[in-house]
């Protein structure tokens, strides 16, 4: 039986904390597994399963949602396919179910490429790639996009990794987010404003995952050693999301219904984004690539032992 996520690419690297191992899949270049030693750092899913809650996938040429899938290009109405029917939005870009091809591979890294062809609501041709590379303390993910169109193309990048910290229940981890603003949403989860974080949404001093219910984007990111968001265990171990300067936003999503084994667990996604939701309409942090121009952006996962 062939896996629904296509070919499975296993990466390995010796590290000071033990053997690092990851499985990156052909479809959406998803991170299906990632561990260092015996410590699982992302939420895995089965080889013969689809990624639950878009676990680990690449989000290009936009992350999150475009309201009603509608935007304008030089005054001309553009209608993207509605891929979130219950909320009538276009969600998570155009590569969620795309097959990636291998561009380069070593024992500890793989670079995968996928083409975005002109289509409903997005009349541009892009060549994209994503490189997953194991490091001594985690993984570095590098995205590249080249505009092969004759006109400037709007692009934004995101990813959808779910994090964990070995055998520590996720609800017992402390979440820290180094951000000063958030984007409240309406009943269809479309953003309505950007406001300062206050009260339960100010996560700069940390809160237990058990005490938060989030599906919110955060801005005004002020990374500490590049770290934007972090999960810390009671014993002091941590797993962190770091982002370069091209990723000034992060989406935090919690669910109590993530499938693991024969049951469900609490899980948390910490999602790097180069632009917030609906950027094709707001223009906020949207990158316009000129014909022939290439853009590169990076983020990563960092593990700290106790």
C-alpha positions as CSV (number, residue, x, y, z in Angstrom):
1,X,0.0,0.0,0.0
2,X,1.4,3.4,-1.0
3,X,1.4,6.1,1.7
4,X,-1.2,8.9,1.1
5,X,1.6,11.4,1.7
6,X,3.8,9.9,-1.0
7,X,7.5,9.0,-0.6
8,X,8.9,9.1,2.9
9,X,12.4,10.7,3.3
10,X,14.2,9.7,6.5
11,X,17.0,12.0,7.8
12,X,19.6,11.2,10.5
13,X,22.4,13.1,12.2
14,X,24.5,12.4,15.3
15,X,24.2,15.1,17.9
16,X,25.4,15.8,21.5
17,X,21.9,14.7,22.7
18,X,21.8,11.5,20.7
19,X,20.7,10.5,17.2
20,X,18.5,13.1,15.5
21,X,15.9,11.5,13.2
22,X,13.2,13.1,11.0
23,X,10.8,11.9,8.3
24,X,9.8,14.5,5.7
25,X,7.1,13.5,3.2
26,X,6.6,14.1,-0.5
27,X,3.1,15.7,-0.1
28,X,3.2,19.3,1.2
29,X,6.8,18.6,2.4
30,X,5.3,17.9,5.8
31,X,7.4,17.0,8.9
32,X,5.9,13.7,9.8
33,X,8.3,12.8,12.6
34,X,11.2,14.6,14.4
35,X,13.1,13.5,17.5
36,X,16.5,13.8,19.1
37,X,17.5,10.8,21.0
38,X,14.3,9.5,22.6
39,X,12.7,12.9,22.8
40,X,9.9,13.5,20.3
41,X,9.9,17.2,19.4
42,X,7.0,17.3,16.9
43,X,3.6,15.6,16.9
44,X,4.0,12.5,14.7
45,X,1.4,10.9,12.5
46,X,1.2,7.5,10.9
47,X,2.8,6.7,7.6
48,X,-0.6,5.7,6.2
49,X,-2.5,8.7,7.6
50,X,-3.1,12.2,6.3
51,X,-1.5,15.0,8.3
52,X,-4.1,15.8,11.1
53,X,-4.8,19.5,11.4
54,X,-2.4,20.1,8.5
55,X,0.4,18.8,10.8
56,X,3.9,20.0,9.6
57,X,2.9,21.1,6.1
58,X,4.3,24.1,4.1
59,X,1.9,27.0,3.5
60,X,2.7,28.9,0.2
61,X,1.9,31.4,-1.4
62,X,0.0,32.4,1.7
63,X,-0.5,31.1,5.2
64,X,-3.7,31.0,7.2
65,X,-6.9,32.4,5.4
66,X,-8.0,34.7,2.7
67,X,-11.5,35.8,3.5
68,X,-14.0,34.4,0.9
69,X,-10.9,33.7,-1.3
70,X,-11.3,37.1,-2.8
71,X,-8.7,39.8,-3.5
72,X,-7.9,42.3,-6.3
73,X,-5.0,42.5,-8.6
74,X,-4.6,45.9,-10.3
75,X,-8.3,46.5,-9.8
76,X,-9.3,43.1,-11.2
77,X,-11.3,40.8,-9.0
78,X,-9.5,37.5,-8.2
79,X,-11.4,34.5,-6.9
80,X,-9.4,31.7,-5.3
81,X,-10.9,28.2,-4.8
82,X,-12.7,27.9,-1.5
83,X,-10.8,25.3,0.4
84,X,-12.4,25.9,3.8
85,X,-16.1,25.4,2.8
86,X,-17.6,25.6,6.3
87,X,-16.1,29.1,6.8
88,X,-16.0,30.0,3.1
89,X,-12.4,30.9,3.0
90,X,-9.3,30.0,1.0
91,X,-6.9,28.5,3.5
92,X,-3.2,27.4,3.7
93,X,-2.0,28.3,0.2
94,X,-1.8,26.2,-2.9
95,X,0.6,23.4,-2.0
96,X,-1.3,21.6,0.7
97,X,-1.8,18.5,-1.5
98,X,1.0,19.1,-3.9
99,X,3.7,16.5,-4.7
100,X,7.3,17.8,-4.1
101,X,10.3,16.5,-6.1
102,X,13.8,15.9,-4.7
103,X,16.3,18.6,-5.6
104,X,19.1,17.6,-3.2
105,X,19.6,15.0,-0.5
106,X,22.2,14.1,2.1
107,X,21.9,11.8,5.2
108,X,20.9,14.8,7.3
109,X,19.1,17.1,4.9
110,X,16.7,17.2,2.0
111,X,15.7,20.0,-0.4
112,X,12.3,19.5,-2.0
113,X,10.8,21.6,-4.8
114,X,7.3,22.3,-6.1
115,X,5.9,24.4,-8.9
116,X,2.9,26.7,-8.4
117,X,1.2,27.0,-11.8
118,X,-1.3,29.8,-12.8
119,X,-4.8,28.9,-11.5
120,X,-8.1,30.3,-10.3
121,X,-7.4,33.6,-8.5
122,X,-3.6,33.3,-8.7
123,X,-2.3,33.9,-12.2
124,X,1.4,33.5,-11.4
125,X,4.1,30.9,-12.0
126,X,6.4,30.2,-9.0
127,X,9.2,27.8,-8.4
128,X,9.4,27.0,-4.7
129,X,11.7,24.9,-2.6
130,X,12.1,24.0,1.1
131,X,15.2,22.5,2.7
132,X,15.0,20.6,6.0
133,X,18.4,20.2,7.6
134,X,19.1,18.5,11.0
135,X,21.4,20.4,13.3
136,X,23.1,19.6,16.6
137,X,20.2,21.1,18.6
138,X,17.2,20.8,16.2
139,X,16.3,21.5,12.6
140,X,16.6,24.4,10.2
141,X,14.0,24.9,7.5
142,X,14.8,27.2,4.6
143,X,12.2,28.3,2.0
144,X,13.0,29.8,-1.4
145,X,10.6,31.2,-3.9
146,X,11.4,32.4,-7.5
147,X,8.8,34.3,-9.6
148,X,8.9,32.9,-13.1
149,X,6.0,35.1,-14.2
150,X,6.1,38.2,-16.4
151,X,4.5,40.3,-13.6
152,X,5.2,40.9,-9.9
153,X,3.7,38.2,-7.8
154,X,2.4,38.5,-4.2
155,X,3.7,35.8,-1.9
156,X,3.8,34.9,1.8
157,X,5.2,31.9,3.5
158,X,4.1,29.8,6.5
159,X,4.4,26.4,8.1
160,X,2.2,24.3,10.4
161,X,4.4,22.3,12.8
162,X,2.9,20.9,16.0
163,X,5.4,20.7,18.9
164,X,5.8,18.3,21.9
165,X,8.5,17.5,24.4
166,X,8.9,13.8,24.7
167,X,6.8,12.1,27.4
168,X,5.7,15.3,29.1
169,X,2.0,15.9,28.6
170,X,1.6,18.9,26.4
171,X,-0.9,20.5,28.8
172,X,1.9,20.5,31.5
173,X,4.2,22.6,29.3
174,X,4.6,26.3,29.7
175,X,4.1,28.4,26.6
176,X,6.0,31.6,26.1
177,X,5.4,33.9,23.0
178,X,7.6,37.0,22.6
179,X,5.0,39.1,20.9
180,X,3.3,42.5,21.7
181,X,0.2,42.3,19.5
182,X,-2.4,39.8,18.4
183,X,-5.0,39.6,15.6
184,X,-8.5,39.0,17.0
185,X,-10.8,37.1,14.6
186,X,-14.5,36.9,13.8
187,X,-16.8,33.8,13.9
188,X,-15.2,32.6,10.6
189,X,-11.7,33.0,12.0
190,X,-10.9,36.0,9.8
191,X,-8.8,38.7,11.3
192,X,-10.5,42.0,12.2
193,X,-7.7,44.1,13.7
194,X,-4.3,44.1,15.3
195,X,-4.3,45.1,19.0
196,X,-1.9,45.0,21.9
197,X,-1.7,41.8,23.9
198,X,-3.4,42.1,27.3
199,X,-4.5,39.7,30.0
200,X,-4.7,36.1,28.9
201,X,-3.1,36.9,25.5
202,X,0.1,38.4,26.9
203,X,2.2,35.3,26.9
204,X,5.6,36.9,27.3
205,X,5.9,35.6,30.9
206,X,4.6,32.2,30.1
207,X,1.4,30.3,30.8
208,X,0.5,26.6,31.1
209,X,-0.8,25.1,27.9
210,X,-3.7,23.6,30.0
211,X,-4.8,27.2,30.7
212,X,-5.0,28.5,27.1
213,X,-7.3,28.0,24.1
214,X,-5.8,29.7,21.1
215,X,-6.2,30.0,17.4
216,X,-4.6,33.4,17.2
217,X,-1.9,35.2,15.2
218,X,0.6,37.4,17.0
219,X,2.7,40.3,15.7
220,X,5.2,42.8,17.1
221,X,7.5,39.9,17.6
222,X,10.7,40.6,19.5
223,X,12.6,37.3,19.4
224,X,15.0,36.4,22.2
225,X,18.0,34.7,20.6
226,X,15.8,34.4,17.5
227,X,13.3,32.4,19.5
228,X,9.7,33.6,19.0
229,X,7.8,30.9,20.9
230,X,8.8,28.2,23.3
231,X,7.5,25.3,25.3
232,X,9.2,24.5,28.6
233,X,8.8,21.4,30.7
234,X,8.8,21.4,34.6
235,X,12.3,19.9,34.5
236,X,13.7,22.8,32.5
237,X,13.9,21.2,29.0
238,X,12.5,23.2,26.2
239,X,11.6,23.1,22.5
240,X,11.5,26.4,20.7
241,X,10.4,27.9,17.4
242,X,13.0,30.4,16.0
243,X,12.4,32.7,13.1
244,X,14.6,34.9,11.0
245,X,13.7,38.5,10.2
246,X,11.5,37.5,7.3
247,X,9.1,35.8,9.7
248,X,7.7,38.6,12.0
249,X,4.4,36.7,12.9
250,X,3.5,33.5,14.6
251,X,0.2,31.7,14.8
252,X,-0.6,29.7,18.0
253,X,-3.2,27.0,17.8
254,X,-4.3,24.6,20.5
255,X,-6.5,21.5,20.2
256,X,-7.7,18.9,22.7
257,X,-8.5,16.5,19.9
258,X,-5.2,15.7,18.2
259,X,-5.1,11.9,17.3
260,X,-2.3,10.0,19.0
261,X,-2.4,6.2,19.2
262,X,-6.0,5.1,19.8
263,X,-7.1,8.3,21.5
264,X,-6.8,12.1,21.5
265,X,-4.4,14.4,23.3
266,X,-3.8,18.1,23.7
267,X,-1.5,19.5,21.0
268,X,-0.1,22.9,20.1
269,X,1.0,24.3,16.8
270,X,3.5,27.2,16.7
271,X,3.3,28.4,13.1
272,X,5.9,30.8,11.6
273,X,4.4,33.3,9.1
274,X,5.9,36.0,7.0
275,X,2.6,37.8,6.8
276,X,-0.7,37.6,8.8
277,X,-3.9,36.2,7.5
278,X,-5.7,37.9,4.6
279,X,-2.5,39.7,3.6
280,X,-3.5,39.6,-0.1
281,X,-6.2,42.2,0.9
282,X,-4.5,44.1,3.8
283,X,-1.1,44.2,2.1
284,X,0.5,43.8,5.6
285,X,4.0,42.4,5.2
286,X,3.1,41.0,1.8
287,X,6.1,40.3,-0.4
288,X,5.9,41.3,-4.0
289,X,8.4,39.3,-6.1
290,X,9.5,40.9,-9.3
291,X,9.9,38.7,-12.4
292,X,13.0,36.5,-12.0
293,X,13.4,37.6,-8.3
294,X,14.2,35.0,-5.6
295,X,13.3,35.3,-1.9
296,X,14.6,33.2,0.9
297,X,13.4,32.9,4.5
298,X,14.2,30.5,7.3
299,X,12.9,29.2,10.6
300,X,13.7,26.3,12.8
301,X,13.2,24.1,15.8
302,X,15.6,24.2,18.8
303,X,15.8,21.7,21.6
304,X,17.4,22.5,24.9
305,X,18.2,19.7,27.4
306,X,17.7,20.2,31.1
